[in-house]
Amino acid sequence: MRLTDLNSGREIGANCMLAEFGGVRLVVDCGLHPKLDGRKALPRLDKIQGGVDGIILTHCHLDHLGSLPLLVRQHPGARVYASAATTLFVRRLLSNSIQVMKRQREETGNADYPLYVEQDVERVEHALAAVPLANPRVIGRGGEEVALTFHLAGHAAGAVGVLVEHRKRKHFFTGDVHFQAQRTVAGAAFPRTPVDTLVMECTRGATPTLPHVTRKKEEDRLINAINRVADRGGDVLLPAFAFGRMQEILLLLQDAADAGELVDVPIYCSGLGMDLCDYLDAASKKTKQVKFSRQVLRDLGVQPLSRRYVQPGKNLPAQGIYLLSSGMLVEKTPAWRIAANILDDEENAVFFVGYCDPETPGGELIGMAPGGEFKFKSLDHVSTLRAEVERFHLSGHADRDELVDFARDLAPKDIVLTHGDPPARAWMKETLAKLMPATRVHDPEPGVPLEL
């Protein structure tokens, strides 16, 4: 097998990998780098010389999905293999990406945008092939074949890991994985039998596992914190990814409300996340790979966020819980915009409920001391941080000790690290090498083929 990491750097970015099994060539994911602009955000698709026999889409977060239309345009005969649930989300998320890119072109003048158009998204939709779980799909050409078997990954709705079997050798790609059950998806159902190669994400490799911290305790701590802030008259901002995380937190709030444990204040959500509730509801009914009903919006009395924003630095007109995208407080998103009305008041709070890259605005805010200045450049406003800021450990990624345990169960000859920033990769490589001396651990150089 030969692997080529097509991401532009050793980081969480435009996730994309070329995997070659004899004469069969597969591409695993094709994302957009969330911190780069224009064509700089693309994976190195120029490194794919020759045809592609298939594309595996592990899930629908844009760092895995966002460049797929360009790859399919480049290889129009390739099918895109995904879980049944994932096939229901692709078009909606890519169409939203086009609208975002059009706005970016207007605001920044970047002539690269949009990187693709609706015709390209239609081409992707026609190429989609739903693969049943735990049921091998054989693909290949010229007498050379591989068998793909999908297993739910627990990370987000429809997310899968993939076992690729070729010439009696087994290679497992985790994609993004979470082993603990969430409300919208069950925990990862990965096989724990030996493989020859393990290609493994390591998002939280630099984050120590906290003793005695459980998801249930963190959920209880979040609800208690929301109640405390609301009781003192403050607003709570919950930045959340529109796909998956927002729906997860909605169900958490519903459970707390049903138990009489949630303060009675209005709940506001933003557009795409509200729209995606319909898609997760449909996936829940059609595939049983997702657990969500849009009834939660009615039960909680969720209200859409008005686009008529209040002047930065001024209090919001109605006290409430503001569950808004984006999870990392990216500039010009609803969460970022409402933060300009939250941060200056000590009664308010911003509670992060998932992974937050240290180099994003959200990461900056988490690391900021009280009294620091947070700049909203395009609003021409600077907030003085007086609000409470806290992070709750409700990530959709496995912690590093769980990943190490999984790797040891599979006992591969080779481990290839992916989807992690340099400190995360360094910790995983050193730890795995120490605990598994018979296994070769690789941190591949981007764009350089790795022969295994």
Phi, psi and omega per residue, in radians:
M1 nan 2.538 3.062
R2 -2.245 2.260 -3.133
L3 -2.035 2.418 3.041
T4 -2.277 2.001 3.093
D5 -1.328 2.062 -3.076
L6 -1.686 0.050 3.011
N7 -1.136 2.665 -3.072
S8 -1.307 -0.269 -3.129
G9 -2.776 2.997 3.085
R10 -1.407 1.413 -3.056
E11 -2.859 3.122 2.997
I12 -1.486 1.954 -3.037
G13 -2.690 -2.148 -3.138
A14 -1.510 1.387 -3.008
N15 -1.138 2.183 -3.091
C16 -2.941 2.302 -3.112
M17 -2.445 2.302 3.022
L18 -1.596 2.146 3.139
A19 -2.089 2.093 -3.082
E20 -1.980 2.184 -3.119
F21 -2.095 1.627 -3.021
G22 1.057 -2.089 -3.138
G23 -1.602 -0.008 -3.121
V24 -1.687 2.235 -3.081
R25 -2.093 2.132 -3.138
L26 -2.095 2.601 2.983
V27 -2.006 2.232 3.133
V28 -1.797 1.924 3.132
D29 1.154 2.828 3.126
C30 -2.821 1.509 -2.981
G31 -1.794 -3.128 3.033
L32 -1.959 2.439 3.110
H33 -1.264 2.127 -3.042
P34 -1.241 -0.250 -3.070
K35 -1.942 0.074 3.134
L36 -2.054 2.799 -3.069
D37 -1.984 2.681 3.035
G38 1.019 -2.505 -3.096
R39 -1.209 -0.293 3.061
K40 -1.128 -0.372 -3.113
A41 -1.441 -0.108 -3.063
L42 -1.473 2.674 2.938
P43 -1.242 2.967 -3.095
R44 -1.435 1.243 -3.119
L45 -1.174 -0.334 3.101
D46 -1.171 -0.296 3.129
K47 -1.357 -0.177 3.111
I48 -1.523 1.713 3.131
Q49 -1.721 2.145 -3.107
G50 1.698 -3.007 -3.039
G51 -1.384 2.942 3.084
V52 -2.226 2.301 -3.090
D53 -1.547 -0.324 3.131
G54 -3.063 2.750 3.105
I55 -2.175 2.269 3.096
I56 -1.817 2.159 3.069
L57 -1.872 1.938 -3.068
T58 -1.315 -0.608 3.093
H59 -2.962 3.132 -2.903
C60 -1.809 0.290 2.976
H61 -1.247 2.519 -2.952
L62 -1.157 -0.378 3.078
D63 -1.277 -0.078 3.044
H64 -2.063 -0.362 -3.016
L65 -1.943 -0.506 -2.801
G66 -1.073 -0.381 3.111
S67 -1.831 0.099 -3.070
L68 -0.982 -0.676 3.121
P69 -1.027 -0.590 3.126
L70 -1.248 -0.651 3.116
L71 -1.172 -0.744 3.134
V72 -1.186 -0.625 3.059
R73 -1.083 -0.668 -3.125
Q74 -1.280 -0.517 -3.111
H75 -2.281 1.283 -2.990
P76 -1.124 -0.318 -3.134
G77 -1.568 -0.088 -3.055
A78 -1.443 2.355 3.014
R79 -1.438 2.657 3.085
V80 -1.907 1.952 -3.069
Y81 -1.648 2.235 -3.081
A82 -2.650 2.938 3.043
S83 -1.201 2.807 -3.139
A84 -1.041 -0.723 3.141
A85 -1.108 -0.770 -3.114
T86 -1.044 -0.657 -3.124
T87 -1.086 -0.381 -3.138
L88 -1.396 -0.335 -3.039
F89 -1.746 -0.371 -2.916
V90 -0.979 -0.919 -3.018
R91 -1.111 -0.734 -3.092
R92 -1.097 -0.739 -3.096
L93 -1.266 -0.673 3.106
L94 -1.210 -0.645 3.099
S95 -1.130 -0.681 3.073
N96 -1.119 -0.648 3.114
S97 -1.068 -0.674 3.098
I98 -1.071 -0.779 -3.138
Q99 -1.103 -0.690 3.098
V100 -1.107 -0.758 -3.130
M101 -1.143 -0.626 3.094
K102 -1.113 -0.711 3.091
R103 -1.137 -0.677 3.132
Q104 -1.119 -0.641 3.098
R105 -1.108 -0.754 3.132
E106 -1.122 -0.690 -3.035
E107 -1.422 -0.581 -3.025
T108 -1.928 -0.316 -3.072
G109 1.345 0.199 3.140
N110 -1.227 1.945 -3.055
A111 -1.254 -0.184 3.092
D112 -1.159 -0.488 -3.029
Y113 -1.525 2.569 -0.167
P114 -1.309 2.594 -3.116
L115 -1.240 -0.362 3.088
Y116 -2.707 2.984 -3.074
V117 -2.227 3.095 -3.056
E118 -1.042 -0.566 3.106
Q119 -1.067 -0.634 3.089
D120 -1.187 -0.647 3.114
V121 -1.173 -0.688 3.073
E122 -1.060 -0.671 3.118
R123 -1.090 -0.706 3.084
V124 -1.100 -0.783 -3.106
E125 -1.053 -0.690 3.117
H126 -1.201 -0.457 -3.110
A127 -1.470 -0.210 -3.056
L128 -1.169 2.412 3.063
A129 -2.338 2.024 -3.132
A130 -1.330 2.247 -3.136
V131 -1.908 2.131 3.109
P132 -1.078 2.597 3.135
L133 -1.211 2.531 3.061
A134 0.960 0.498 -3.111
N135 -2.324 1.803 -3.001
P136 -1.002 2.394 3.033
R137 -1.975 2.085 -3.095
V138 -1.627 2.251 3.067
I139 -2.366 2.800 3.103
G140 2.780 -3.027 -3.140
R141 -2.753 2.710 3.059
G142 1.005 0.604 3.134
G143 1.462 -0.136 3.111
E144 -1.717 2.249 -3.075
E145 -2.354 2.682 2.936
V146 -2.289 2.701 3.067
A147 -1.980 2.194 3.116
L148 -1.805 2.271 3.058
T149 -2.212 2.142 -3.108
F150 -1.628 2.474 3.079
H151 -2.357 2.311 -3.123
L152 -0.976 2.381 -3.023
A153 -1.798 -0.173 3.052
G154 1.297 -0.052 -3.045
H155 -1.343 -0.812 -3.121
A156 -2.755 2.996 -3.109
A157 -0.965 2.147 3.090
G158 1.453 -0.102 -3.072
A159 -1.149 2.438 -3.137
V160 -2.361 2.703 2.813
G161 -1.769 2.798 -2.998
V162 -2.310 2.211 2.991
L163 -1.658 2.172 3.100
V164 -1.972 2.109 3.139
E165 -1.911 2.273 -3.094
H166 -2.598 2.141 3.111
R167 0.879 0.838 3.085
K168 1.171 0.223 3.052
R169 -1.924 2.579 -3.065
K170 -2.070 2.332 -3.118
H171 -2.316 2.175 -3.079
F172 -1.985 2.247 3.102
F173 -1.913 2.045 -3.060
T174 -1.291 -0.454 -2.858
G175 1.028 -2.667 3.029
D176 -1.560 2.339 -2.960
V177 -2.318 2.563 3.018
H178 -2.468 2.151 -3.007
F179 -1.534 -0.299 -3.120
Q180 -1.618 2.544 3.130
A181 -1.172 2.453 2.978
Q182 -1.983 3.110 -3.117
R183 -1.292 -0.586 -3.096
T184 -1.561 -0.408 -3.118
V185 -2.502 2.604 3.038
A186 -1.281 2.884 3.068
G187 -1.174 2.860 -3.108
A188 -0.959 2.386 3.096
A189 -1.964 1.068 -3.096
F190 -1.514 2.551 3.020
P191 -1.166 2.596 -3.123
R192 -2.027 0.514 3.135
T193 -1.771 2.744 -3.038
P194 -1.028 2.538 3.052
V195 -2.318 2.914 3.096
D196 -1.443 -0.666 -3.100
T197 -2.366 2.409 3.043
L198 -2.133 2.061 3.043
V199 -1.778 1.966 -2.865
M200 -2.237 2.338 3.018
E201 -1.199 2.716 3.110
C202 -2.540 0.734 -3.079
T203 -0.866 -0.810 -3.015
R204 -1.769 0.449 -3.120
G205 -1.085 -0.485 -3.138
A206 -1.642 0.032 -3.108
T207 -1.812 1.951 -3.131
P208 -1.054 2.490 3.036
T209 -1.243 2.196 -3.084
L210 -1.498 2.139 -3.141
P211 -1.137 2.472 3.056
H212 1.223 0.093 3.076
V213 -1.657 2.142 3.099
T214 -2.107 2.839 3.116
R215 -1.068 -0.725 -3.138
K216 -1.076 -0.744 3.128
K217 -1.127 -0.686 3.131
E218 -1.200 -0.650 3.077
E219 -1.116 -0.767 3.114
D220 -1.104 -0.707 3.140
R221 -1.116 -0.670 3.121
L222 -1.143 -0.828 -3.139
I223 -1.065 -0.756 3.122
N224 -1.083 -0.675 -3.141
A225 -1.187 -0.731 3.090
I226 -1.028 -0.814 -3.130
N227 -1.080 -0.728 -3.122
R228 -1.076 -0.784 -3.127
V229 -1.173 -0.761 -3.131
A230 -1.137 -0.652 -3.140
D231 -1.128 -0.478 3.108
R232 -1.596 0.131 3.056
G233 1.600 0.154 -3.085
G234 -1.607 2.903 3.039
D235 -1.712 2.584 3.098
V236 -2.017 2.157 3.028
L237 -1.776 2.154 3.079
L238 -1.995 1.616 3.068
P239 -1.177 2.304 -3.069
A240 -2.596 2.558 3.023
F241 -1.116 2.367 -3.068
A242 -1.117 -0.575 -3.102
F243 -1.744 1.907 3.029
G244 1.701 -1.033 -3.052
R245 -1.200 -0.738 -3.141
M246 -1.074 -0.738 3.140
Q247 -1.182 -0.626 3.091
E248 -1.071 -0.796 -3.119
I249 -1.222 -0.597 3.051
L250 -1.012 -0.768 3.141
L251 -1.181 -0.617 3.071
L252 -1.100 -0.801 3.117
L253 -1.087 -0.663 3.126
Q254 -1.123 -0.769 3.120
D255 -1.058 -0.728 3.129
A256 -1.158 -0.706 3.129
A257 -1.139 -0.739 3.134
D258 -1.078 -0.563 3.139
A259 -1.497 0.051 -3.116
G260 1.233 0.451 -3.039
E261 -1.966 0.145 -3.133
L262 -2.037 2.319 3.118
V263 -1.022 2.578 -3.087
D264 -1.599 1.499 3.040
V265 -2.340 2.769 3.137
P266 -1.095 2.628 3.072
I267 -2.059 2.236 -3.124
Y268 -2.022 2.434 3.093
C269 -2.274 2.823 -3.111
S270 -1.746 2.943 -2.913
G271 -0.952 -1.088 -3.026
L272 -1.084 -0.752 3.138
G273 -1.061 -0.673 3.090
M274 -1.135 -0.767 3.137
D275 -1.075 -0.729 -3.102
L276 -1.187 -0.295 3.031
C277 -1.022 -0.662 3.102
D278 -1.109 -0.680 -3.102
Y279 -1.235 -0.714 3.094
L280 -1.198 -0.596 3.068
D281 -1.074 -0.786 3.130
A282 -1.130 -0.727 3.135
A283 -1.133 -0.617 3.111
S284 -1.102 -0.689 -3.120
K285 -1.337 -0.608 -3.007
K286 -1.565 -0.502 -2.971
T287 -2.124 -0.370 -3.046
K288 1.088 0.231 3.082
Q289 -1.608 -0.088 -3.103
V290 -2.346 2.594 3.110
K291 -2.161 1.684 -3.136
F292 -2.826 2.465 3.016
S293 -2.279 2.331 3.132
R294 -1.188 -0.101 3.057
Q295 -0.993 -0.446 -3.134
V296 -1.038 -0.552 3.136
L297 -1.127 -0.717 3.122
R298 -1.268 -0.725 -3.109
D299 -1.082 -0.653 -3.132
L300 -1.537 -0.153 -3.086
G301 1.141 0.644 -3.082
V302 -1.103 2.376 3.140
Q303 -1.986 2.463 3.079
P304 -1.225 2.590 3.117
L305 -1.349 2.229 3.099
S306 -1.186 2.490 3.087
R307 -1.398 -0.114 3.104
R308 -1.498 1.418 -3.027
Y309 -1.212 2.692 3.064
V310 -1.391 2.676 3.109
Q311 -0.979 2.358 3.130
P312 -0.925 2.441 -3.140
G313 1.551 -0.229 3.137
K314 -1.666 2.603 3.110
N315 -1.157 2.618 3.095
L316 -1.221 2.608 -3.055
P317 -1.214 -0.391 -3.105
A318 -2.338 2.264 3.074
Q319 -1.138 2.477 3.107
G320 3.138 -3.094 3.020
I321 -1.767 2.109 -3.078
Y322 -1.896 1.705 -3.138
L323 -1.678 1.728 -2.911
L324 -2.308 2.672 3.015
S325 -1.509 2.520 0.315
S326 -1.978 2.855 -3.082
G327 -1.155 -0.428 -3.124
M328 -1.861 0.249 3.083
L329 1.023 0.699 -3.127
V330 -1.078 2.538 -3.055
E331 -1.002 2.420 3.059
K332 1.274 0.183 3.024
T333 -1.550 2.874 3.130
P334 -0.974 -0.740 -3.129
A335 -1.103 -0.742 3.130
W336 -1.107 -0.728 -3.098
R337 -1.171 -0.755 -3.140
I338 -1.250 -0.474 3.068
A339 -1.008 -0.501 3.114
A340 -1.168 -0.278 3.071
N341 -1.807 -0.066 -3.032
I342 -1.815 -0.746 -2.836
L343 -1.191 -0.497 -3.034
D344 -1.366 -0.204 -3.021
D345 -1.919 2.175 -3.071
E346 -1.213 -0.260 3.083
E347 -1.322 -0.364 -3.045
N348 -1.523 3.021 3.113
A349 -2.642 2.618 2.981
V350 -2.093 2.066 -3.107
F351 -2.023 2.040 3.112
F352 -1.534 2.385 -2.987
V353 -2.159 0.348 3.117
G354 -2.862 -3.007 -3.137
Y355 -1.075 2.444 3.135
C356 -2.425 1.970 -3.137
D357 -1.059 2.313 -3.110
P358 -1.038 -0.420 -3.083
E359 -1.601 0.029 3.081
T360 -1.570 2.906 3.062
P361 -0.972 -0.659 3.092
G362 -1.098 -0.761 3.089
G363 -1.079 -0.683 3.089
E364 -1.076 -0.750 -3.108
L365 -1.171 -0.712 3.125
I366 -1.047 -0.654 -3.104
G367 -1.517 0.052 -3.029
M368 -1.554 2.411 3.085
A369 -1.380 2.628 3.066
P370 -0.951 2.410 -3.104
G371 1.617 -0.133 3.111
G372 -1.253 2.848 -3.122
E373 -1.776 2.206 3.114
F374 -1.939 2.099 -2.998
K375 -1.682 2.217 3.001
F376 -1.828 1.463 -2.935
K377 -1.024 -0.869 -3.059
S378 -1.270 -0.203 3.053
L379 -1.698 -0.065 -3.094
D380 0.948 0.829 -3.085
H381 -2.454 2.488 3.039
V382 -2.154 2.134 3.091
S383 -1.637 2.522 2.950
T384 -1.671 2.138 -3.020
L385 -1.250 1.845 3.023
R386 -2.045 -0.392 -3.129
A387 -1.186 2.735 3.054
E388 -1.286 2.344 3.088
V389 -2.203 2.244 -3.091
E390 -2.548 2.602 3.064
R391 -1.976 2.334 3.119
F392 -1.957 2.390 -2.986
H393 -1.477 1.371 -3.138
L394 -2.172 0.608 -3.090
S395 -1.091 2.667 3.035
G396 -1.575 0.156 3.116
H397 -1.911 2.518 3.086
A398 -1.091 2.570 3.048
D399 -1.365 2.893 -2.945
R400 -1.164 -0.568 3.128
D401 -1.219 -0.609 3.056
E402 -1.111 -0.702 3.115
L403 -1.129 -0.727 3.118
V404 -1.102 -0.764 3.115
D405 -1.068 -0.722 3.127
F406 -1.104 -0.779 3.126
A407 -1.059 -0.715 -3.129
R408 -1.169 -0.612 3.092
D409 -1.121 -0.670 -3.098
L410 -1.405 -0.356 3.076
A411 0.768 0.932 -3.088
P412 -1.316 2.788 3.021
K413 -1.270 -0.583 -3.119
D414 -2.342 2.419 2.975
I415 -2.068 2.272 3.107
V416 -2.001 2.127 -3.087
L417 -1.534 2.470 3.108
T418 -2.627 3.016 3.045
H419 0.866 1.016 3.074
G420 -2.809 2.555 3.073
D421 -1.323 2.858 -3.042
P422 -0.865 -0.791 3.122
P423 -1.095 -0.638 3.122
A424 -1.156 -0.771 3.126
R425 -1.122 -0.708 -3.108
A426 -1.099 -0.779 3.141
W427 -1.121 -0.783 -3.117
M428 -1.113 -0.736 -3.108
K429 -1.134 -0.801 -3.129
E430 -1.130 -0.753 -3.092
T431 -1.198 -0.798 -3.133
L432 -1.142 -0.680 3.124
A433 -1.108 -0.628 -3.128
K434 -1.277 -0.727 -3.069
L435 -1.469 -0.389 -3.077
M436 -2.259 1.218 -3.038
P437 -1.084 -0.385 3.132
A438 -1.457 -0.075 -3.094
T439 -1.840 2.371 3.039
R440 -1.504 2.227 -3.118
V441 -1.923 2.186 -3.032
H442 -2.061 2.389 2.955
D443 -2.063 1.509 -2.911
P444 -1.128 2.546 3.066
E445 -1.349 2.283 -3.121
P446 -0.965 2.317 3.088
G447 1.413 -0.056 -3.094
V448 -1.893 2.094 -3.125
P449 -1.029 2.442 3.098
L450 -1.991 2.017 -3.132
E451 -1.551 2.233 3.123
L452 -2.197 nan nan
